Amino acid sequence: MTDRPSRVACPTCGKAVEWSAENRFRPFCTERCKLIDLGAWASESYRAPVSEDPTEPDDSGPGAGTS
């Protein structure tokens, strides 16, 4: 087995990046790619898919959230 660090693809541009302690931007290749990704999170470009569950009660009607 070798002690060679593994390589991963930069999430922003896809460039091969060495996964090691020396790469302070990992998993990104550069600070620029890191900031692009941060900007996407800040602008809410990333979203988790949500599906409606028909078995849950509808909380949008009058009196919703009151006990």
C-alpha positions as CSV (number, residue, x, y, z in Angstrom):
1,M,0.0,0.0,0.0
2,T,1.3,3.5,-0.8
3,D,1.1,6.6,1.3
4,R,0.1,8.7,-1.7
5,P,-2.8,11.0,-1.0
6,S,-6.0,10.3,-2.8
7,R,-7.4,12.7,-5.5
8,V,-10.9,14.0,-5.6
9,A,-12.8,16.2,-8.1
10,C,-13.3,19.9,-7.1
11,P,-17.1,20.3,-6.5
12,T,-17.1,23.6,-8.3
13,C,-15.0,23.1,-11.4
14,G,-14.2,19.3,-11.5
15,K,-10.4,19.7,-11.5
16,A,-8.5,16.9,-9.8
17,V,-7.4,17.9,-6.3
18,E,-5.1,16.2,-3.9
19,W,-6.8,15.4,-0.6
20,S,-4.1,16.2,1.9
21,A,-3.5,18.4,4.9
22,E,-1.3,20.7,2.8
23,N,-4.4,21.6,0.6
24,R,-6.1,24.2,2.8
25,F,-9.0,24.6,0.4
26,R,-9.9,20.9,0.1
27,P,-12.1,19.6,-1.3
28,F,-11.9,22.7,-3.6
29,C,-8.9,23.4,-5.8
30,T,-8.6,27.1,-5.0
31,E,-10.0,29.8,-2.7
32,R,-12.0,31.1,-5.7
33,C,-13.9,27.7,-6.1
34,K,-14.5,27.6,-2.4
35,L,-16.0,31.2,-2.5
36,I,-18.2,30.3,-5.5
37,D,-19.6,27.4,-3.6
38,L,-20.1,29.5,-0.4
39,G,-22.0,32.1,-2.6
40,A,-24.3,29.4,-3.9
41,W,-25.2,28.4,-0.4
42,A,-25.7,32.1,0.7
43,S,-28.0,32.8,-2.3
44,E,-29.9,29.6,-1.5
45,S,-29.1,28.0,-4.9
46,Y,-28.8,24.6,-3.2
47,R,-32.0,23.2,-2.1
48,A,-33.1,19.8,-0.7
49,P,-35.9,18.2,-2.5
50,V,-39.2,18.1,-0.5
51,S,-42.1,15.9,-1.2
52,E,-45.5,16.3,0.4
53,D,-46.6,13.5,2.8
54,P,-50.4,13.0,2.3
55,T,-50.6,11.3,5.7
56,E,-49.6,14.5,7.6
57,P,-52.3,17.0,8.5
58,D,-52.4,20.3,6.7
59,D,-51.0,23.1,9.0
60,S,-51.8,25.9,6.6
61,G,-55.5,26.4,7.5
62,P,-57.1,28.7,10.2
63,G,-56.1,27.9,13.7
64,A,-53.0,26.0,12.6
65,G,-50.4,25.7,15.3
66,T,-52.8,26.4,18.2
67,S,-53.5,23.8,20.8
